[in-house]
């Protein structure tokens, strides 16, 4: 397969770096916060970063599609083989509360598959990048998942959706199952960074459900290109539109799927 045009990765990097500059500048100057849902926030910064992305793509690749968190229209039909998938501020709740765990995340899909990804954490000045078949990198240095082979020795991470109040019992049951089988479990509040941290070997595994494509498109590619394994929570091939995933160093992946399967079997038994 022909590798992606280098200008695609350069554009993705440029956009996430610009978004990071905006995020840091607006932390200092202040910003307005609104609610999209009961606990789902959006800030002026989300919108400003997305407008920058759309302007750059419209200028350089006017025929390309864009799917982004804030300004995309539901049911918007695809018109191109190329689609940019952008989260202008992943970790908005953290950002709004002054917690420095947030990023910008951008992937380019070609024929429905992510080929280029970039995630930038401006607080730590960490730029994660990947091109399909060419590996993953952190600030230009190659990334590799951890070699840990046992779930008991693993540090895991997960996330909760904005409608967590509707699914509290189920989410906590899954969380508890992993808490009882892993070394420890964390919850950072940014799926894109969770995936990049799996790629960097900081976490051995990540699971989450109720996701959107912009949450995971870039990070999943980065994790896979760092030698990791990414699937659905049922072990099916990864689909960013499926709203759930497991990403791991590969060595503990089957064990993570077994934990999830066990929780789901117990739920079914309770309802039968």
Secondary structure in CASP SS format (residue, H / E / C, confidence):
PFRMAT SS
TARGET T0000
AUTHOR 0000-0000-0000
METHOD secondary structure of the structure
MODEL  1
X C 1.00
X C 1.00
X C 1.00
X C 1.00
X C 1.00
X H 1.00
X H 1.00
X H 1.00
X H 1.00
X H 1.00
X H 1.00
X H 1.00
X H 1.00
X H 1.00
X H 1.00
X H 1.00
X H 1.00
X H 1.00
X H 1.00
X H 1.00
X H 1.00
X H 1.00
X H 1.00
X H 1.00
X H 1.00
X H 1.00
X H 1.00
X H 1.00
X H 1.00
X C 1.00
X C 1.00
X C 1.00
X E 1.00
X E 1.00
X E 1.00
X C 1.00
X C 1.00
X C 1.00
X C 1.00
X C 1.00
X E 1.00
X E 1.00
X E 1.00
X H 1.00
X H 1.00
X H 1.00
X H 1.00
X H 1.00
X H 1.00
X H 1.00
X H 1.00
X H 1.00
X H 1.00
X H 1.00
X H 1.00
X H 1.00
X H 1.00
X H 1.00
X H 1.00
X H 1.00
X C 1.00
X C 1.00
X C 1.00
X C 1.00
X E 1.00
X E 1.00
X E 1.00
X E 1.00
X C 1.00
X C 1.00
X C 1.00
X C 1.00
X C 1.00
X C 1.00
X C 1.00
X C 1.00
X C 1.00
X C 1.00
X C 1.00
X C 1.00
X C 1.00
X E 1.00
X E 1.00
X E 1.00
X E 1.00
X E 1.00
X E 1.00
X E 1.00
X E 1.00
X E 1.00
X C 1.00
X H 1.00
X H 1.00
X H 1.00
X H 1.00
X H 1.00
X C 1.00
X C 1.00
X C 1.00
X C 1.00
X C 1.00
X C 1.00
X E 1.00
X E 1.00
X E 1.00
X E 1.00
X E 1.00
X E 1.00
X E 1.00
X E 1.00
X C 1.00
X C 1.00
X E 1.00
X E 1.00
X E 1.00
X E 1.00
X E 1.00
X E 1.00
X E 1.00
X E 1.00
X E 1.00
X C 1.00
X C 1.00
X C 1.00
X C 1.00
X E 1.00
X E 1.00
X E 1.00
X E 1.00
X E 1.00
X E 1.00
X C 1.00
X C 1.00
X C 1.00
X E 1.00
X E 1.00
X E 1.00
X E 1.00
X C 1.00
X C 1.00
X E 1.00
X E 1.00
X C 1.00
X C 1.00
X C 1.00
X C 1.00
X C 1.00
X C 1.00
X C 1.00
X C 1.00
X H 1.00
X H 1.00
X H 1.00
X C 1.00
X E 1.00
X E 1.00
X E 1.00
X E 1.00
X C 1.00
X C 1.00
X C 1.00
X C 1.00
X C 1.00
X H 1.00
X H 1.00
X H 1.00
X C 1.00
X H 1.00
X H 1.00
X H 1.00
X H 1.00
X H 1.00
X H 1.00
X H 1.00
X H 1.00
X H 1.00
X H 1.00
X H 1.00
X H 1.00
X C 1.00
X C 1.00
X C 1.00
X C 1.00
X E 1.00
X E 1.00
X E 1.00
X C 1.00
X C 1.00
X C 1.00
X C 1.00
X H 1.00
X H 1.00
X H 1.00
X H 1.00
X H 1.00
X H 1.00
X H 1.00
X H 1.00
X H 1.00
X C 1.00
X C 1.00
X C 1.00
X C 1.00
X C 1.00
X E 1.00
X E 1.00
X E 1.00
X E 1.00
X E 1.00
X C 1.00
X C 1.00
X C 1.00
X H 1.00
X H 1.00
X H 1.00
X H 1.00
X H 1.00
X H 1.00
X H 1.00
X H 1.00
X H 1.00
X H 1.00
X H 1.00
X H 1.00
X H 1.00
X C 1.00
X C 1.00
X C 1.00
X E 1.00
X E 1.00
X E 1.00
X C 1.00
X C 1.00
X C 1.00
X C 1.00
X C 1.00
X E 1.00
X C 1.00
X C 1.00
X H 1.00
X H 1.00
X H 1.00
X C 1.00
X E 1.00
X E 1.00
X E 1.00
X E 1.00
X E 1.00
X C 1.00
X C 1.00
X C 1.00
X C 1.00
X H 1.00
X H 1.00
X H 1.00
X H 1.00
X H 1.00
X H 1.00
X H 1.00
X H 1.00
X H 1.00
X H 1.00
X H 1.00
X H 1.00
X H 1.00
X H 1.00
X H 1.00
X H 1.00
X H 1.00
X H 1.00
X H 1.00
X C 1.00
END
